[in-house]
Amino acid sequence: MSALPSDPALLARVETAIASAGGALPFADYMQLVLNEPGLGYYHRRETPIGPRGDFTTAPELGALFATALARAVGALQDEFELPAQVLELGAGSGALAADLLAACRRFGRPQAAYAILEPSAALAADQRECLSEEAAVGWLNQLPEVFRGVVLANEVLDALPVDCFVVREAGLRQRAVTGTASEGFRWVEIPAPPTLARRVAGIEEALGRKLPPGYASEWSPWLGPFVRSVAARLEHGAILFADYGYERRDYYHPERSQGTLVCHSRHRAHDDPFHAPGAEDISAWVDFDAVAEAALAAGLTVHTFATQTQFLMQHGLLEALAAAQQDSTSTAAHLALVREAERLLLPGEMGTRFKVLILARGRSAAA
Ligand SMILES: C[S@@+](CC[C@H](N)C(=O)[O-])C[C@H]1O[C@@H](n2cnc3c(N)ncnc32)[C@H](O)[C@@H]1O
């Protein structure tokens, strides 16, 4: 499946971490290592993970339509909350969203004064610098700013946050952890669920109003709440827009979704074996948007919008953006490519309903 081998140094790091954890490493720690270990993890490789030459394609990589609609949304939020023309993007990938959004903002007569990017991967930050070399407004941050006023964007960042895996057994809740060695390979092992995980799953069952049945496997992210709270805490006035694949809690832990949502991507093929090529393939999990909203509400934000990607993009002029782009295209092939791009963004079988947009806000809107 993978076109790339795992880095032996990363495999050795995982083996050491398993040994330090007593032979069973919580999956979230494994996921953090293989995705984000500086210099070694998946997002830190020199080979680009995103786009046609990578392992998966995100909405901004399909073309400029997504960013054009997002530019409309950013403008609307800046008007509604009387915000300065500044954006903070978390996890900017190749830089395509920033480039197309800034160009669209200029076309709409509302150039952005500042566009900050927080990108933990040095390799991706280098790609972004190349992609955005002409954009004077763009700057890179090493950490979240102390205080921010404006619009924060994060497309497909939450799904990359590490998750813990669990399975319900007749005898009680078990954590699905990682064991094995670099030479023999890594594999799942079940261990008693630690108290934090047991409390979280009990909380999920309470919210659902039913017990998860024996055999039910899923995941929960110990990183999600702290991540959302840390971003929310820095937002003095403005909005945070998360776009990602995910569900409300009742659908996330739906009886039919009994094997969880963990998914790996390699060269545009999805599979479910996170040990196939550690650090050389993407691992992600769908997002529990109720967990995102709860963390934001606890940090004093309000829910401004929760919509499917289709609803959100239609509301922010996706079809007008499509028509305008087609007017500038001269070949039938270019017209059809734009239609295909819009279909991938909007159709239910594609990104349209699997992806959601959650906007969280702090501060009074001008209309209030
Ligand atoms: C799936 S890629 C999405 C990239 C881009 N937003 C797009 O839509 O093409 C995930 C991105 O999130 C970044 N990322 C991962 N963990 C992060 C964190 N804790 N804070 C900010 N960015 C993070 C990765 O380095 C990468 O740029």
The ligand as a Gaussian input file, in Angstrom:
#p B3LYP/6-31G(d) Opt

LIG

0 1
 C       -4.696000      16.910000       7.276000
 S       -3.507000      18.213000       7.256000
 C       -4.544000      19.562000       6.680000
 C       -3.751000      20.660000       6.043000
 C       -4.538000      21.848000       5.479000
 N       -5.266000      22.558000       6.510000
 C       -5.473000      21.438000       4.364000
 O       -6.683000      21.527000       4.531000
 O       -4.959000      21.014000       3.320000
 C       -3.278000      18.554000       8.975000
 C       -2.476000      19.799000       9.259000
 O       -2.563000      20.077000      10.654000
 C       -1.264000      20.300000      11.156000
 N       -1.314000      19.981000      12.592000
 C       -1.253000      18.779000      13.195000
 N       -1.329000      18.920000      14.544000
 C       -1.460000      20.253000      14.772000
 C       -1.575000      21.055000      15.949000
 N       -1.589000      20.499000      17.157000
 N       -1.673000      22.406000      15.802000
 C       -1.689000      22.977000      14.585000
 N       -1.577000      22.269000      13.441000
 C       -1.453000      20.932000      13.538000
 C       -0.380000      19.420000      10.293000
 O        0.977000      19.730000      10.374000
 C       -0.992000      19.713000       8.944000
 O       -0.566000      20.941000       8.413000

